[in-house]
Amino acid sequence: MIKDYRPVTQALLGTLLTWGLTAAGAAVVVVVRGKQRKLLDVSLGFAAGVMIAASYWSLLAPAIEMATESKIYGVDGEYAFVPVGIGFLVGAAFVYGTDALISSFYEQNPRRRHQSGVPRTNEPSELGTTYEDPGNEAKNNQWKRILLLVIAITVHNIPEGLAVGVGFGAIGSSPSATFENARNLALGIGIQNFPEGLAVSLPLQAAGFSTFKSFWYGQLSGMVEPLAGVLGAACVTLAAPVLPYALAFAAGAMIYVVIDDIVPEAHQRYN
């Protein structure tokens, strides 16, 4: 049983599950087309609810208990909210900063949008002037949105993998830090990853990629989770004092993803 394995092994197996569900979601592109958008939106909404619940019960609640029991933050843990609040805000700020950096990098390097075969606009004509092709401009905008989506989901999977690793690494540190809660967290993130995989592969297919390439890049976005999960479990095992910060960091990152990405994406088509 996975319950009898070491925390790092548990984290690896748990994040392999989340990666596998990402790949399963990406594979749906073989049968799903744009007409099934409502199904995707429902899945995203369900995943958002699962992530919010998991962020509290499996991350924030254990973080508060650990900070209280450590006696570092007051005799009765009256300041236990400090590490949890700091970790939560830093986690949200990390994801926000990453998104801002990606957008800024893209705006400062407009030639990036042409590296995957997207037609250029404003090319010089034979008379030395430039022209604007509305069709090409629309394709460029579409490619930018897809590129940012793929990068953003990949980057967001890092704290999600870390969350699973920290969850397994924290087992036994507090009454709420149990194997069952860590397992439920992995399942919750895995469920959330299923529509994420499809959310990457479906736009790629709509942009002209082959079905195989759309699936490949979709599942690739979840590959960072096993690496982050093992790192999170190893760091937690070696450095127990950082547990409240690490758990709250992962929770802040996941809640920000829900608010900034998943819910708006689910409402994009007014479903």
PEUR-V700000 format. One record per residue. N is the residue number from 0. SS is DSSP state (@ for helix, = for strand, . for the rest). PSI is psi in radians with two decimals (none if undefined). D_FIRST is the distance of its C-alpha to the first C-alpha in Angstrom with 2 decimals. Layout:
n=N ss=SS psi=PSI d_first=D_FIRST
n=N ss=SS psi=PSI d_first=D_FIRST
This chain:
n=0 ss=. psi=2.57 d_first=0.00
n=1 ss=@ psi=-0.47 d_first=3.76
n=2 ss=@ psi=-0.44 d_first=5.27
n=3 ss=@ psi=-0.06 d_first=5.69
n=4 ss=. psi=2.93 d_first=7.29
n=5 ss=. psi=2.73 d_first=10.97
n=6 ss=@ psi=-0.71 d_first=12.64
n=7 ss=@ psi=-0.72 d_first=14.29
n=8 ss=@ psi=-0.73 d_first=11.34
n=9 ss=@ psi=-0.75 d_first=9.79
n=10 ss=@ psi=-0.71 d_first=13.39
n=11 ss=@ psi=-0.81 d_first=13.83
n=12 ss=@ psi=-0.69 d_first=11.09
n=13 ss=@ psi=-0.73 d_first=12.42
n=14 ss=@ psi=-0.45 d_first=15.94
n=15 ss=@ psi=-0.60 d_first=15.50
n=16 ss=@ psi=-0.79 d_first=14.75
n=17 ss=@ psi=-0.65 d_first=17.92
n=18 ss=@ psi=-0.74 d_first=19.83
n=19 ss=@ psi=-0.67 d_first=18.93
n=20 ss=@ psi=-0.54 d_first=20.25
n=21 ss=@ psi=-0.80 d_first=23.28
n=22 ss=@ psi=-0.67 d_first=23.93
n=23 ss=@ psi=-0.71 d_first=23.59
n=24 ss=@ psi=-0.73 d_first=26.12
n=25 ss=@ psi=-0.57 d_first=28.38
n=26 ss=@ psi=-0.36 d_first=28.31
n=27 ss=@ psi=-0.32 d_first=29.86
n=28 ss=@ psi=-0.34 d_first=33.04
n=29 ss=@ psi=-0.57 d_first=33.60
n=30 ss=. psi=-0.34 d_first=34.48
n=31 ss=. psi=2.40 d_first=35.25
n=32 ss=. psi=-3.08 d_first=38.60
n=33 ss=@ psi=-0.37 d_first=40.35
n=34 ss=@ psi=-0.36 d_first=41.27
n=35 ss=@ psi=0.49 d_first=37.75
n=36 ss=@ psi=-0.66 d_first=38.15
n=37 ss=@ psi=-0.64 d_first=37.78
n=38 ss=@ psi=-0.72 d_first=34.31
n=39 ss=@ psi=-0.75 d_first=33.34
n=40 ss=@ psi=-0.71 d_first=34.97
n=41 ss=@ psi=-0.73 d_first=33.18
n=42 ss=@ psi=-0.71 d_first=29.80
n=43 ss=@ psi=-0.74 d_first=30.85
n=44 ss=@ psi=-0.75 d_first=31.99
n=45 ss=@ psi=-0.75 d_first=28.79
n=46 ss=@ psi=-0.65 d_first=26.79
n=47 ss=@ psi=-0.75 d_first=29.23
n=48 ss=@ psi=-0.74 d_first=28.57
n=49 ss=@ psi=-0.74 d_first=24.79
n=50 ss=@ psi=-0.70 d_first=25.33
n=51 ss=@ psi=-0.78 d_first=27.83
n=52 ss=@ psi=-0.79 d_first=25.67
n=53 ss=@ psi=-0.61 d_first=22.65
n=54 ss=@ psi=-0.64 d_first=25.11
n=55 ss=@ psi=-1.02 d_first=26.23
n=56 ss=@ psi=-0.57 d_first=23.37
n=57 ss=@ psi=-0.14 d_first=20.77
n=58 ss=@ psi=-1.04 d_first=23.30
n=59 ss=@ psi=-0.76 d_first=26.75
n=60 ss=@ psi=-0.84 d_first=26.02
n=61 ss=@ psi=-0.62 d_first=23.75
n=62 ss=@ psi=-0.75 d_first=26.39
n=63 ss=@ psi=-0.73 d_first=29.18
n=64 ss=@ psi=-0.73 d_first=27.48
n=65 ss=@ psi=-0.76 d_first=26.80
n=66 ss=@ psi=-0.63 d_first=30.39
n=67 ss=@ psi=-0.77 d_first=31.73
n=68 ss=@ psi=-0.36 d_first=29.96
n=69 ss=. psi=-0.36 d_first=30.97
n=70 ss=. psi=0.10 d_first=34.64
n=71 ss=. psi=-0.52 d_first=35.68
n=72 ss=. psi=0.87 d_first=36.82
n=73 ss=. psi=2.62 d_first=38.98
n=74 ss=. psi=-0.72 d_first=38.79
n=75 ss=. psi=0.24 d_first=37.49
n=76 ss=. psi=0.49 d_first=35.74
n=77 ss=. psi=-0.31 d_first=38.69
n=78 ss=. psi=0.41 d_first=38.27
n=79 ss=. psi=-0.35 d_first=34.52
n=80 ss=@ psi=-0.32 d_first=35.36
n=81 ss=@ psi=-1.01 d_first=36.85
n=82 ss=@ psi=-0.61 d_first=33.79
n=83 ss=@ psi=-0.78 d_first=32.05
n=84 ss=@ psi=-0.73 d_first=35.22
n=85 ss=@ psi=-0.85 d_first=35.81
n=86 ss=@ psi=-0.72 d_first=32.32
n=87 ss=@ psi=-0.82 d_first=32.48
n=88 ss=@ psi=-0.69 d_first=35.95
n=89 ss=@ psi=-0.68 d_first=35.18
n=90 ss=@ psi=-0.78 d_first=32.19
n=91 ss=@ psi=-0.72 d_first=34.46
n=92 ss=@ psi=-0.59 d_first=37.29
n=93 ss=@ psi=-0.84 d_first=35.17
n=94 ss=@ psi=-0.70 d_first=34.42
n=95 ss=@ psi=-0.78 d_first=38.05
n=96 ss=@ psi=-0.65 d_first=39.42
n=97 ss=@ psi=-0.77 d_first=37.39
n=98 ss=@ psi=-0.78 d_first=38.74
n=99 ss=@ psi=-0.68 d_first=42.24
n=100 ss=@ psi=-0.72 d_first=42.04
n=101 ss=@ psi=-0.81 d_first=41.05
n=102 ss=@ psi=-0.74 d_first=43.91
n=103 ss=@ psi=-0.74 d_first=46.36
n=104 ss=@ psi=-0.71 d_first=45.50
n=105 ss=@ psi=-0.74 d_first=46.03
n=106 ss=@ psi=-0.56 d_first=49.35
n=107 ss=@ psi=-0.21 d_first=50.60
n=108 ss=. psi=1.18 d_first=49.70
n=109 ss=@ psi=-0.38 d_first=50.89
n=110 ss=@ psi=-0.30 d_first=50.97
n=111 ss=@ psi=-0.53 d_first=47.18
n=112 ss=@ psi=-0.22 d_first=47.44
n=113 ss=@ psi=0.02 d_first=49.23
n=114 ss=. psi=-0.18 d_first=46.80
n=115 ss=. psi=0.52 d_first=45.01
n=116 ss=. psi=0.17 d_first=48.11
n=117 ss=. psi=2.27 d_first=49.04
n=118 ss=. psi=2.52 d_first=52.84
n=119 ss=. psi=2.65 d_first=54.84
n=120 ss=. psi=2.92 d_first=57.27
n=121 ss=. psi=0.60 d_first=60.55
n=122 ss=. psi=2.51 d_first=61.27
n=123 ss== psi=2.43 d_first=64.89
n=124 ss=. psi=-3.11 d_first=67.18
n=125 ss=. psi=-0.43 d_first=70.09
n=126 ss=. psi=0.03 d_first=72.39
n=127 ss=. psi=0.07 d_first=70.30
n=128 ss=. psi=3.12 d_first=69.09
n=129 ss== psi=2.78 d_first=65.63
n=130 ss=. psi=2.76 d_first=64.38
n=131 ss=. psi=2.08 d_first=61.50
n=132 ss=. psi=1.90 d_first=59.72
n=133 ss=@ psi=-0.64 d_first=58.14
n=134 ss=@ psi=-0.76 d_first=55.84
n=135 ss=@ psi=-0.66 d_first=54.59
n=136 ss=@ psi=-0.68 d_first=54.23
n=137 ss=@ psi=-0.69 d_first=52.02
n=138 ss=@ psi=-0.68 d_first=49.84
n=139 ss=@ psi=-0.77 d_first=49.67
n=140 ss=@ psi=-0.71 d_first=48.61
n=141 ss=@ psi=-0.75 d_first=45.96
n=142 ss=@ psi=-0.67 d_first=44.61
n=143 ss=@ psi=-0.79 d_first=44.55
n=144 ss=@ psi=-0.72 d_first=42.51
n=145 ss=@ psi=-0.75 d_first=40.01
n=146 ss=@ psi=-0.80 d_first=39.80
n=147 ss=@ psi=-0.64 d_first=39.24
n=148 ss=@ psi=-0.84 d_first=36.58
n=149 ss=@ psi=-0.83 d_first=34.60
n=150 ss=@ psi=-0.75 d_first=34.95
n=151 ss=@ psi=-0.79 d_first=34.26
n=152 ss=@ psi=-0.68 d_first=31.00
n=153 ss=@ psi=-0.80 d_first=29.85
n=154 ss=@ psi=-0.69 d_first=30.89
n=155 ss=@ psi=-0.44 d_first=29.30
n=156 ss=@ psi=-0.32 d_first=25.91
n=157 ss=@ psi=-0.96 d_first=26.06
n=158 ss=@ psi=-0.45 d_first=25.89
n=159 ss=@ psi=-0.76 d_first=23.34
n=160 ss=@ psi=-0.70 d_first=21.00
n=161 ss=@ psi=-0.69 d_first=22.09
n=162 ss=@ psi=-0.76 d_first=21.29
n=163 ss=@ psi=-0.77 d_first=17.60
n=164 ss=@ psi=-0.78 d_first=17.52
n=165 ss=@ psi=-0.67 d_first=19.51
n=166 ss=@ psi=-0.78 d_first=17.44
n=167 ss=@ psi=-0.64 d_first=14.26
n=168 ss=@ psi=-0.42 d_first=16.68
n=169 ss=. psi=-0.04 d_first=18.38
n=170 ss=. psi=2.25 d_first=15.62
n=171 ss=. psi=-0.12 d_first=17.43
n=172 ss=. psi=-0.37 d_first=20.81
n=173 ss=. psi=2.88 d_first=22.06
n=174 ss=. psi=-0.57 d_first=21.43
n=175 ss=. psi=-0.30 d_first=20.83
n=176 ss=. psi=1.37 d_first=18.51
n=177 ss=. psi=2.88 d_first=15.23
n=178 ss=@ psi=-0.69 d_first=11.71
n=179 ss=@ psi=-0.74 d_first=12.79
n=180 ss=@ psi=-0.70 d_first=15.94
n=181 ss=@ psi=-0.72 d_first=14.52
n=182 ss=@ psi=-0.75 d_first=12.30
n=183 ss=@ psi=-0.62 d_first=15.53
n=184 ss=@ psi=-0.77 d_first=17.54
n=185 ss=@ psi=-0.73 d_first=15.70
n=186 ss=@ psi=-0.72 d_first=16.19
n=187 ss=@ psi=-0.78 d_first=19.75
n=188 ss=@ psi=-0.64 d_first=20.64
n=189 ss=@ psi=-0.75 d_first=19.27
n=190 ss=@ psi=-0.72 d_first=21.49
n=191 ss=@ psi=-0.56 d_first=24.30
n=192 ss=@ psi=-0.44 d_first=23.88
n=193 ss=@ psi=-0.96 d_first=24.42
n=194 ss=@ psi=-0.45 d_first=28.07
n=195 ss=@ psi=-0.74 d_first=28.49
n=196 ss=@ psi=-0.73 d_first=27.88
n=197 ss=@ psi=-0.59 d_first=30.49
n=198 ss=@ psi=-0.39 d_first=32.71
n=199 ss=@ psi=-0.84 d_first=32.99
n=200 ss=@ psi=-0.61 d_first=33.41
n=201 ss=@ psi=-0.84 d_first=35.80
n=202 ss=@ psi=-0.60 d_first=38.50
n=203 ss=@ psi=-0.74 d_first=38.33
n=204 ss=@ psi=-0.70 d_first=39.05
n=205 ss=@ psi=-0.46 d_first=41.84
n=206 ss=. psi=-0.07 d_first=43.29
n=207 ss=. psi=-0.01 d_first=43.69
n=208 ss=. psi=2.68 d_first=40.62
n=209 ss=. psi=2.81 d_first=39.43
n=210 ss=@ psi=-0.71 d_first=36.45
n=211 ss=@ psi=-0.80 d_first=34.40
n=212 ss=@ psi=-0.65 d_first=35.38
n=213 ss=@ psi=-0.77 d_first=34.69
n=214 ss=@ psi=-0.76 d_first=31.12
n=215 ss=@ psi=-0.84 d_first=30.68
n=216 ss=@ psi=-0.52 d_first=31.89
n=217 ss=@ psi=-0.83 d_first=29.95
n=218 ss=@ psi=-0.47 d_first=26.52
n=219 ss=@ psi=-0.49 d_first=27.78
n=220 ss=. psi=-0.38 d_first=28.15
n=221 ss=. psi=0.00 d_first=24.39
n=222 ss=. psi=-0.38 d_first=23.82
n=223 ss=@ psi=-0.29 d_first=24.54
n=224 ss=@ psi=-0.80 d_first=21.50
n=225 ss=@ psi=-0.67 d_first=18.94
n=226 ss=@ psi=-0.82 d_first=21.68
n=227 ss=@ psi=-0.63 d_first=22.42
n=228 ss=@ psi=-0.80 d_first=18.83
n=229 ss=@ psi=-0.75 d_first=18.34
n=230 ss=@ psi=-0.76 d_first=21.82
n=231 ss=@ psi=-0.77 d_first=21.24
n=232 ss=@ psi=-0.71 d_first=18.21
n=233 ss=@ psi=-0.74 d_first=20.18
n=234 ss=@ psi=-0.69 d_first=23.33
n=235 ss=@ psi=-0.71 d_first=21.93
n=236 ss=@ psi=-0.63 d_first=20.41
n=237 ss=@ psi=-0.43 d_first=23.87
n=238 ss=. psi=1.35 d_first=26.07
n=239 ss=@ psi=-0.61 d_first=25.14
n=240 ss=@ psi=-0.38 d_first=28.67
n=241 ss=@ psi=-0.02 d_first=28.26
n=242 ss=@ psi=-0.88 d_first=25.34
n=243 ss=@ psi=-0.69 d_first=27.67
n=244 ss=@ psi=-0.77 d_first=29.51
n=245 ss=@ psi=-0.77 d_first=26.54
n=246 ss=@ psi=-0.79 d_first=24.90
n=247 ss=@ psi=-0.61 d_first=28.35
n=248 ss=@ psi=-0.83 d_first=29.15
n=249 ss=@ psi=-0.68 d_first=26.24
n=250 ss=@ psi=-0.76 d_first=27.23
n=251 ss=@ psi=-0.72 d_first=30.84
n=252 ss=@ psi=-0.75 d_first=30.12
n=253 ss=@ psi=-0.72 d_first=28.15
n=254 ss=@ psi=-0.68 d_first=30.82
n=255 ss=@ psi=-0.70 d_first=33.51
n=256 ss=@ psi=-0.73 d_first=31.93
n=257 ss=@ psi=-0.85 d_first=31.94
n=258 ss=@ psi=-0.73 d_first=35.55
n=259 ss=@ psi=-0.48 d_first=36.99
n=260 ss=@ psi=-1.03 d_first=35.24
n=261 ss=@ psi=-0.89 d_first=33.25
n=262 ss=@ psi=-0.85 d_first=35.66
n=263 ss=@ psi=-0.67 d_first=38.82
n=264 ss=@ psi=-0.68 d_first=37.44
n=265 ss=@ psi=-0.49 d_first=36.68
n=266 ss=@ psi=-0.01 d_first=40.28
n=267 ss=. psi=-0.57 d_first=41.92
n=268 ss=. psi=0.32 d_first=43.05
n=269 ss=. psi=0.60 d_first=44.00
n=270 ss=. psi=none d_first=41.38
